[in-house]
Amino acid sequence: MKLYLVPTPIGNLQDITFRAIEVLKNADLILAEDTRNSKYLCQQFSIETPMQSYHKDNEHKTVEHIVQKIKGGVVVAVISDAGTPGISDPGFLLIRECLRNDIEIECLPGATALIPAIVNSGFPTDRFIFEGFLPHQKGRQKRLLALKEEMRTIILYESPYRVLKLLNECKEYFGEGRRVSVSRELTKKFEETFRGSVSDALIHFQSKEPKGEFVVVIEGKND
């Protein structure tokens, strides 16, 4: 009985590992966040393993059925649209249930957007806090107030539709002079990282339509 967690490229398909390809080829079933996206990935590497949709809207309903499949001998591999399953993507519920049922879990190392973003930022990497996506409404202000006093480097994910809102909130809660490093389209053709103050970042991304998924790295509060 085994569940594999397989990271997939966050942009550049060449970032997939030989081991990831081998696991996906040898698995009996691939659970994919979006089968349309994952079908293209699998086609590029001649992976013909059957695929099933597994995403935030159906994971609660399907987790028990999947656990029973694994207990019955089916080798399952989980992938997300990009990056490592369970990191701001579906996976946690299934991992927890597998552990409760004494199912072995193996997580392959691989792509995740937060690591290149913080390394590129130039901010301290020895201690940092990863918040993923902030709540859209309820609890958002509370999280920002807590992060205002955070002395470690802060990492947030954001969509292109809300990144300007997030930067305005950073200006309000952290101050316009707080330094940020804003990365988008990591590993892709139009990869960009902007480094500067919150105010400068706002001016930069207001001057052109934000595109791609964003990682916002925020300097921790100084003593």
PENORWO-V10042 format. One record per pair of residues at least 12 apart in sequence whose ideal C-beta (glycine too) atoms are under 6 Angstrom apart, sorted by the first residue. I is the first residue (numbers start at 1). J is the second residue. D is the distance in whole Angstrom. If there is no record, write none. Layout:
i = <I	I>
j = <J	J>
d = <D	D>
This chain:
i = <1	1	1	2	2	3	3	3	3	3	4	4	4	5	5	5	6	6	6	6	6	7	7	7	8	9	10	10	10	10	10	10	11	11	11	12	13	15	17	19	20	21	23	24	24	24	25	27	27	27	28	28	29	29	29	30	30	30	31	31	31	32	32	33	33	33	33	34	35	35	37	38	54	55	56	59	59	63	63	63	67	67	70	78	83	83	83	84	87	88	88	88	113	113	114	114	116	117	117	117	118	118	120	121	121	123	123	124	127	128	128	129	129	130	131	132	133	144	144	148	150	151	151	152	153	154	155	156	158	158	160	160	163	163	167	167	170	171	176	176	177	178	178	179	180	180	180	181	181	182	182	182	183	184	184	185>
j = <70	71	103	75	104	70	76	98	103	105	23	77	106	78	85	107	20	23	77	79	108	84	110	111	79	111	82	83	111	113	186	187	186	187	188	187	44	111	110	108	108	45	77	47	49	77	47	49	75	77	74	75	50	74	76	49	51	77	52	54	78	51	79	55	80	81	90	81	51	53	81	79	90	90	90	90	93	93	94	97	97	101	103	91	111	112	113	112	112	132	133	157	186	215	130	155	186	183	215	217	155	217	193	181	217	153	219	153	152	152	153	152	154	155	156	157	157	169	173	173	220	220	221	220	220	218	217	216	214	216	210	211	210	214	201	202	198	198	198	199	197	198	219	219	198	201	218	195	217	194	201	216	215	212	214	212>
d = <5	6	5	6	5	6	5	5	6	5	5	4	5	5	5	4	5	6	5	5	5	4	3	5	5	5	4	5	5	5	6	6	6	4	4	4	6	5	6	6	6	5	6	5	6	6	5	5	5	4	5	5	6	6	5	5	5	5	6	4	5	5	5	5	5	5	6	5	5	5	5	6	6	6	5	5	5	5	5	5	5	6	5	6	6	5	6	5	6	4	6	6	5	5	6	5	6	5	4	5	6	5	5	3	4	4	5	6	5	5	4	5	5	5	5	5	5	6	5	5	6	4	5	5	5	4	5	5	5	6	4	5	5	5	6	5	5	5	5	4	5	5	6	4	6	5	5	5	4	5	5	5	5	4	5	4>
